Amino acid sequence: MKTNQLVFLFAFVLSVTIYWQQSVSANERLLPSISFETTVFDLGDVGRGTKNTCDFRFTNTGRGLLKIGKISRTCGCTVFHLEKKEYAPNETGTIKVIYTAGKSTVSTQKSIYVSTNDKDNPRVKLTVKARIVQLVEVKPQKLQLSLREENAGIPDIQLESKDGRPFSIKAFQSTNHKSIVADFDPEVRASKFVLQPEVDIEKLKSQLNGLIEIQLTHPQCSSIRIPYEVLPEFKAAPRSINVLNANPRQAITREIIITSNYGEDFEVESTSSKNGYIKVLSQEKVEKSFKFSLQIKPPPVSEGRFFSDVFYVNIKGEDKLAINCQGYYSKQVASSKKPDKPEKGLVKFKAEPQVIKLRDTEPGRPLIQEILLSGSDNGVFVIESASSQKGTIELLSKEKLGNRYKLRLKITPPLSKHRLEIFSDVLYVNIRGGKNKTETTRLPITCRGSYSRSPKK
């Protein structure tokens, strides 16, 4: 190759290299760059269940067009707002995050992730920190009431603002038909209140566990809930009867003792079995208690592995005491029963909702839920009974609404000895319907719940 050709080739390669470097440099100068004033927003102390706003301000400090892509979050408790998705050089914007505090008093942090076309920072992590606290302190936090003490032994209730902000009381309600009331002036604003509740003992007897809810105008605490428990007049030991590996051909014997919680003498007038599976073999009075020897005869296997009954003890001058009995057939017995073919025209029933879902519950704190039952042919039917598989669901009332029933349930999340975060139960509703009201159906309604935090041992 001649010398002038080599010189020409070298000059061409050099010019292309210089042009490419200049092009790359120009493109780099046109790239966007996102810069946040802060990527961590500390809210400090916030009230339970409150909504709090965090503004994350940013600027496009590059020379190209900044594009905001997907914004994702780690949980459903942060909601973001962004006016637009594209920002010119030196233009500023704000990602507004709304943080809803949970119901547990804990320190927490939540994050969202912002995707951009910034080559050096394509995914930015933004963090919201908070300490969830009860900004209105209540004393006592739980009430233990008695049916024998004056005014049920209820103490004064004290409310005090921990941040010094004055507030008013909007409402005072109890879950049990106004069994607990208190006088207050909604026009009065103060940082501390002392309430003197009054209790209707007769109304209190109809529901021995419940809540007092006090609604407030405090900006960081809209309401206070105080659970209460009433010592019942009588107790059964054990509280319920559980039969495992049952066989319809084998009767089971169990003993149960009824005692007065207040140490008083009492008399038993009669006993009865709801479904007829329980028979009293003997009844003996021991000091101020009654001891029963019971025979439980499991019924023939009809469906599933489960049967239930209720043993009622009628106490003179008092309400009847109900002891639930739950039985489970052995796998061999249950599997030996072939399911009957459904008859044509058999009425089907449904519940609305079919599955009761509860969130952020607390162990031992009851909740009230309502469900509707209806038949597929809109025919008339009768609800005979209802039983809870694990004893956490109680049927408070049933109201007939045309060809439907409205059931009012009390669900008490169990006190667990383990670090569980969820619980479940099944309510079995025994229905009699059909043309001549002779067809019987057991409708299962599932309840699933989650705790606001894992129950401690």
DASUL-V939473 format. One line per field, one symbol per residue. phi: phi as a letter, one per 20 degrees, with the letter a starting at -180 (. if undefined). Layout:
phi->???
This chain:
phi->.ffffffffffffffffffffffffffffefebecefbdcdefmecffmedcdcddecceeeddfedeefddcebeeccdcbfbdccfgmedbceeddddffeeebebbccccdeceffebfbdedcddadeceedeccfebdddcedeflmmfefddcbffenffbceebccdfdllfccbebdfeedbebccddfcdegfffffbecacdddecdffdbebcdcfccdfffccdcffbddddlfcgecfddcdbcdcefdmdfbceeacbdfdnedceebccecldccdddddddffgfdbmdcbbbceddeegmcffeddfccccffffffffefffffffnffdccdcefceddclecgnefcdcccddbdfdleebceeabcdfdnedceebccecmeccdddddddgfeeedeedcbbbceedecdbnfdldedcdeececcccefbfgef
